[in-house]
């Protein structure tokens, strides 16, 4: 058989094993789902050249980040997020770093996303039905001022 190359040992990372840490709360919270880790640079068009002959060039403009949504199960006496949300008032927002780490099979971080100056903008509580047999889940939406990506921890 042929020789094994480094490329044969490279696999995409599974997305189901991750942790989320919330700044000064100094704790890691178990979430079921993280979505919205995105950033976008808006292009700005400029005219290039003189008034008789010009072309349009595109340059990078403002960087825009989307809100990040985290979903987790609701536990008895767990109201930390509500306390954080209630602390939000005009000019007194408690901003935190939110760190999301994708882990390998040994629990070692392989990719890290850090939300800078994050704060909760929306909390959605689960729908409640008498005929449902599901876990109660709450959804937390965070606004932030920047997304940093790192390899490992």
N, C-alpha and C positions, 0 to 999 in steps of 0.2 A: 504494500500500500504506500501511498504518497506520504510525504512529510507534512506534519501538522503545522499550519502557519498561525501567526498571531491573530489573523483575521478570523480564524475558526473559533477562537476563544472569546470573541466579542459578541455579546448578546444585548438586545435592548433591555432596559431595566423594567422590572415589573412595577406597577403603579399602586399596588394595594398595601404596601408596608411603609408607613410614613408617620412622623410625629409633628406636632404643632406646639410651639412654646410661645407664651404670651408675656413679653417684657418683664416689667417689675413684679408681676404676679408670681414670677419665679416658679412656674409649674408647667408641666407638659400635659396637655389636654388631649384626650382621645376623640378624634373626629372620624366620621365615616366617609366624608367626602370633602374635597377642596376643589373649587373651580374659580376661574377668572384670573389666573396668573398670566396676565398679558400686559404688554406695553406696545405702544405704537408711536411712531414719529410722523407727524403730519408734514407733508411736503409743501414747500412754498415755491411758487413759480416767479422767476425774475426775467425781465427782458434784458438781453445781453447784446450789446452792439450800439450803433448809432441809429438815428431816427429813420434813415433810408434803408438800412439793412440790419435786421436784428433777428435773433433767435431766442427761444425761450429755454431757460435752464431751470432745473429743479434743485433746490437745496433743502437740507433737513431743517424743520421748524420746531415747534413745541412738541415735547414728548408728553404723550397722554397715557395714563394708566387707568385700567378698569377697576371696578370694585371687585374684591375677592369675597367669595361666599364659602362659608364653612358650615357643614352639617354634622350634628352630633346628637346622641341620645340624651333624653332628659332624665336626670337623676334626682332622687329625694334630697331636698335642702340645698340644691346646687343653683344659687342665684348670683354667682360672681359676675356673669355677663350683664345681668340686669342692673347690678350696682354700677358697673362701668358705664353702661348706657345712660343711667339716670344722672351720672356725674357730668354729662355733656350739657353745657350751657354756652351761650354766646361768649366768646373769648376765654373760656375756661375749659377747653377740651383737654381731656387727659389722653395724650398720645403715647402709644407704646410701639416698640418694635415687635413684630410678629415673625417668628422664624419657622419655616416649614422645611422639613428634611425628609428626603426620600432615602430609605434605608436598604441595605443589601440583606441577604439571608442571615447574616450574623448580627444584624442590628447596627451596623456601622453606616454613618451617613455617606451617601454617594453623590448627592446633589443637595444644595441648600438654597432656598429662596428667602430673602429677608425683605419684609415690608417695612419701610421707613415711616415713622410718625403715623401709625395706623390708629384708627378709632372706629367704633361700631356706628354704622349709620342706620341699620335696620335689624330687628330681631323678629323672626316669624316663628310662632309656635305651631306645633302640629295640629292638623284637623283632628277632631275627636268624633268617633262614631261608635255607637253601641254594638254594631255588628262586625267591627274590624278586630282582627287579631294581630296587630302590628306593634312595633316598638314606637314610643313617642319620640319624635325627632324635632329639634329646633334648628332653625337656620339663622346664621349670623352673617351679616354683610358688613365688610370693612372697607372704608375709604383709606387711601394711603397716599404718600407723597413721593414714592419711588420704590422700585423693585430692583434688588441686587441679587445676582445669581453667582454662586460659588460652587466649585467642585469640592465634594467631601464636606468636612465640618469646618 
